[in-house]
Amino acid sequence: MQRYKNPVLSADFPDPCVLEVPGEGFYAYATHDYFSPSPESIQVSFSKDMVKWTDPKAVLTEKPTWARECELFWAPHVVKVGNEYRMYYSADPDTHDGMCIALAKGERPDVFTDCGRPLTQGPSYRVIDPHFFIDPRSGKHYLYYGSAHEPISVVELSSDGMTFVGSPVPVLYPDPSRQFETLREGAYMSYLPAFERYFLWVSGNNTWATMEYAVTVFWSSGPLGPFERLPQQEIPGEPGMNIDSLILRPNRHWDAPGQNCIQADAAGNDWIIYHAVDPHDRYIPGTSTFLRKMCMDRVYYTEDGWPYIRGGGPSHEEQDGPVVG
C-alpha cells in the first residue's frame, strides 16, 4: 500500500479535475489566472499513482480566437466521450463582457484545441465552472455550472457536446443563512449506484478569504434534483463528529479547501481531490495572492450510503493512499 501526505502537488494548481486514462495513468487539470506563475493557459499534470505528480504544463495548443488576450482560464473539466477527449472550461473573452464556457477537443488527454466559439456566456462570472456528466441511468449528457451568487444550473447537451437541448434550469440555490453557502460554485456530480443516489458537490463562499471556503454536498434521486441536505448522523468511529452537508471544512492545518472532483481508485474507493491553502505557505511568491495546492482525501460511506471524510477537513498526516492497478 502506497503512502502519501498532503499536498500531493505543491504548485499553484487551483480547481483540479482528474481524469484516469486506462493503461497510462491520471491527468490532472487546473485553472490559470492572471497571477499564475506558469504556464500560460490551462494547466495539466500527470501521475501514475495519484500521489506523485509532474510539474504542470500548458494543455491548450493556442489561445482561442475569441480570447487572444485571455489570462483567465478557469476550472477545466475533462472527459472522454467515444474516441475524443473533451475539455470544458471558462474563459474571459476579448470583449471582457462576461465569462464564457467553451469546449476544446483532442485526440490525446494532454493536447487540446478550442472549438472556435463559446458555448454560452453570462454576465460577470455567472457562467463559470463547467462540469460534464453522463447520467448512467438515462445516458443523457448534462452540463452543470454557476456562480456570481446565482443558482447552480444544469442544461442537457446534444451528442456533439456543443449544443444545448432546451434551456438551463436552476438546481441548487445559495443559502445566505448558512456559513459557506452564500455563494455556490465548482459544481461536481457523482453517482452511487448501490443506492441509485446522485451527489452534487459545491464550494463556497470565498476562496480568497481566511476560513471562508469549504465543500458542501447535497443528494437527489435524479440528476435534475430536487437536491436535499444529507441527513445528520454520527460519523462511524468518530464520537462527536456528525455527517452533514458541510463535508470538507477548513482546519488549523489547511485553509480554504474546495473546488473538488471525485476520482475512484483501482479498488473502487472514492477520493476527493481539491485545492487548499497551507497557512504556513499561504501566498504565491512575490504576491499577496493565495497559493492553492492540490490535496486529496478518501471519501467514506456509511452503511446507508452517505458520504463523509474522516475528521471533516483536509488531512495533514501521512496515510494510506489510493490503490492503483
Secondary structure, 3 states (H helix, E strand, C coil): CCEECCCCECCCCCCCEEEEECCCEEEEEECECCCCCCCCCCEEEEECCCCCCCCCEECECCCCCCCCCCCCEEEEEEEEECCEEEEEEEECCCCCCCCEEEEEEEEECCEEEECCCCCEECCCCCCCCCEEEECCCCCCEEEEECCCCCCEEEEEECCCCCCEEEEEEEEECCCCCCCCCCCCEEEEEEEEHHHCEEEEEEEEECCCCCCCEEEEEEEECCCCCCCEECCCEECCCCCCCEECCEEECCCCCCEEEEEEEEEECCCCCEEEEEEEEECCECECCCCCCECCEEEEEEEEECCCCCEECHHHCCCCCCEECCCCC
